[in-house]
Amino acid sequence: MRLPTLALAALLALPFTASAQTTPAYDAELAKSLGADERGMRQYVLVILKTGPNKMPAGDARTKMFEGHFANMGKLAGEKKLVLAGPLDGKEGRRGIFVFNTPDIEAAKTWVATDPVIINGEMVAEYHKFYGSAALMMVNEVHGKIEKK
């Protein structure tokens, strides 16, 4: 009876042993390329896009404005300035976020100022310093590999 119990205990321990062996090793070169500090983190600027004073009515102008908004995000991501972007649920007027590859709010303001939704007053931007994982710098590369286009 003791042998089956030991065998069962050994089998149950396998996932823990395997996971300990597959823990990735620290990659100093990768950390440096992503601008990571000793915690694997870095400084960014987080922008919260909120409903602005000028809601553009439905129609061609609004469609073109949002086409420009998406094109501008693509441009900034291609320049490695925009790390992450996405819509929010609209609660309390919060409509989207940007995370920028800079610790400098003034630099982020110049990049946001190029967006048609800001230019037209459809949205306004709120700026915050953000300390997050340096791995965010890889989001656009990985996203490009999983987006069907």
Secondary structure by P-SEA (a helix, b strand, c coil): caaaaaaaaaaaaaaaaaaaaacccccaaaaaaaccccccbbbbbbbbbccccccccccaaaaaaaaaaaaaaaaaaaaccccccccccccccccbbbbcccccaaaaaaaaaaccccccccbbbbbbbbbccccccaaaaaaaacccc
